[in-house]
């Protein structure tokens, strides 16, 4: 998994899944799991609030590297599991997430 860079780390602690957002035009992942955590660095990001999310990333070189703007990047197979393991649906809103 890829994590936030030192100057934009995801806030550590417990949070939860807010929603699964499907975007077929996104180049980095077809689904983003929005979390209840917000960036300590960005008050806005991508036109919305600085919400932290879990999403895929097309380049595996980012996994194991602190390089994102605060989101948690996962391999495509992990994202697929997270977004289809509940009868073809994403993990439900309210699911607890622990960021370390």
C-alpha positions as a printed Julia matrix, in Angstrom:
100×3 Matrix{Float64}:
   0.0    0.0     0.0
   1.11   3.59   -0.58
   0.64   6.21    2.12
   0.79   9.97    2.51
   4.11  11.73    2.12
   5.68  13.27    5.23
   4.16  16.7     4.48
   0.7   15.26    3.73
   0.36  12.15    5.86
  -3.05  10.65    6.52
  -4.12  11.36   10.09
  -3.58   8.29   12.24
  -6.29   6.68   14.31
  -9.77   5.26   13.92
 -12.08   6.45   11.19
 -14.77   4.84    9.08
 -15.95   4.39    5.51
 -18.34   7.16    4.47
 -19.15   5.88    0.99
 -17.89   4.07   -2.06
 -17.69   6.53   -4.93
 -17.64   5.01   -8.41
 -15.98   7.05  -11.14
 -15.56   5.2   -14.43
 -13.53   8.1   -15.85
 -10.9    8.06  -13.07
  -7.48   6.94  -14.29
  -6.25   5.79  -10.88
  -9.17   3.64   -9.68
 -12.78   2.89  -10.62
 -13.88   3.15   -6.97
 -12.74   5.38   -4.11
 -13.64   4.52   -0.53
 -14.12   7.91    1.13
 -13.23   7.91    4.83
 -14.4   10.02    7.74
 -10.87  11.4     8.2
  -9.73  14.7     6.76
  -6.27  15.86    5.8
  -4.3   17.91    8.28
  -2.57  19.5     5.25
  -5.36  20.16    2.73
  -8.65  21.85    3.58
  -9.79  21.2     0.0
  -8.61  18.73   -2.61
  -9.85  17.97   -6.12
 -12.73  20.39   -5.8
 -14.05  18.99   -2.53
 -13.1   18.88    1.14
  -9.74  17.37    2.09
 -11.27  13.94    2.69
  -8.92  10.96    2.99
  -9.75   7.93    0.88
  -8.64   4.44   -0.05
  -8.17   3.93   -3.77
  -6.16   2.02   -6.32
  -3.17   3.27   -8.24
  -1.96   2.19  -11.68
   1.79   2.29  -10.94
   2.91  -0.35   -8.4
   6.07   1.67   -7.66
   4.05   3.7    -5.11
   3.31   0.71   -2.87
   5.42   0.76    0.26
   6.34   4.4    -0.37
   5.11   7.52    1.42
   4.19   9.51   -1.69
   0.48  10.31   -1.8
  -1.29  13.53   -0.85
  -2.75  11.71    2.17
  -4.87   8.99    0.64
  -4.12   5.3     1.02
  -3.23   3.66   -2.29
  -3.8   -0.07   -2.66
  -3.12  -2.59   -5.45
  -5.97  -3.32   -7.87
  -6.63  -6.77   -6.38
  -6.98  -5.3    -2.86
  -9.34  -2.59   -4.12
 -11.37  -5.24   -5.94
 -11.69  -7.25   -2.7
 -12.72  -4.16   -0.73
 -15.31  -3.14   -3.3
 -16.88  -6.51   -4.18
 -16.5   -8.79   -1.16
 -20.0   -8.12    0.18
 -22.15  -9.85   -2.38
 -20.64  -7.78   -5.18
 -20.96  -4.55   -3.21
 -18.31  -2.44   -1.48
 -17.69  -2.75    2.24
 -20.56  -0.92    3.91
 -20.58   2.68    5.1
 -19.7    2.8     8.78
 -17.04   0.08    8.53
 -14.23   0.94   10.95
 -10.8    1.73    9.45
  -7.62   2.04   11.48
  -4.87   4.21    9.99
  -1.44   3.67   11.5
